[in-house]
Amino acid sequence: MENELKRFDVAQLAHVEIFTPDPEGTLWFFKELLGMSETAREGQSVYLRSYEDFYHHSLKVTERKEAGLGHISWRASSKNALERRVKDLEKSGAGKGWIDGDLGHGAAYQFVTPDNHNMEILWDIDYYQAPENQVTVLNNRPQKRPNKGVPVRRIDHVNLLSSDVTVNKNFVMDELGFNLREHVVKNDGGEIGAWLSVSPLVHELALMGDQGTSEKGLGRLHHVAFWYGFPQHLHDLSELLTENGIKIEAGPLKHGVSQAMCMYVIEPGGNRVELFGDSGYLIFDPDWKPVTWTEDQVEQAIIFYGAPLPDSYFKYGTPQVKSPVPSSK
């Protein structure tokens, strides 16, 4: 019974914090090009949200010397669920302890993955209240659709670089109750990547083997992703990005894993951002068996169709490493 409860203890991705050495450029990117709204500022941090995110914020942008991941926040499905997950995290040795809260949410329990990615889990959260001039006639939407940039609708997922995909996968499954949805398995049985979720989405969390460094425990970010819902928006955004000097790293293209339409860009602060044109397929089967891709299917798993991914896609992450692995080419 305890294991069955665990599968439903984490409800969703609440927000992600990223670090940037160029806060002005990063905020310009998210607000003017992706149409995100600013909800608050405090210290060196700015809190942003997409127009269909129901909470106070889904992205926290904090000024630091280097780009990278601040933390990932998960919302529990109830207060009791939060207590159960904290109890297991404490036993695992991964726990860092409680914080009183932050703008937009109450007390949160902080912990780290085996690769030192900072995370937290919480229950008490503030819902966004739109100012009068942003109230929409749609009762099921938090605010009007913004009229600048090509506005993203909600946060979708986060992808983390890992020195050992299997170790980190087992951690989030054992301690947080994540479900393995798809993975790419090497001929020797090791995993190249894993895609996990707590909802019908194929993933709120992805783990990729870090080919850019042999160092461990760096807590490197591959990307944070936001969702549009319509593939055409990726082409509209491609024009806007190109006209404004933002290099598109890859795409638009279609993934094999998840079947989603996507593109990748590097925001001015240096972090990779993925934009989803759709969510691909959804999972409703309660007895879902993970989809396995073999080592010789890696290309199809990552790209169903579209131009090949550049070498940077597999090796670049934030923070950057001082001694990257030499290219095999």
Secondary structure, DSSP 8 states (H G I E B T S, - for coil): -HHHHHTTSEEEEEEEEEEES-HHHHHHIIIIIS--EEEEEETTEEEEE-TT--BS-SEEEEE-SS-EEEEEEEEESSHHHHHHHHHHHHHHT-EEEEE--BTTB--EEEEE-TT--EEEEE--B-B----GGG--S-TTSSS---SSSS---EEEEEEEEES-HHHHHHHHHHHH--EEEEEEE-TTS-EEEEEEESSSSS-SEEEEE--S-S--S---EEEEEEE-S-THHHHHHHHHHHHTT--EEEEEEE-SSTT-EEEEEE-TTS-EEEEES--------TT---EEEEGGGHHHHH-SBSS---HHHHH--BS--SS------
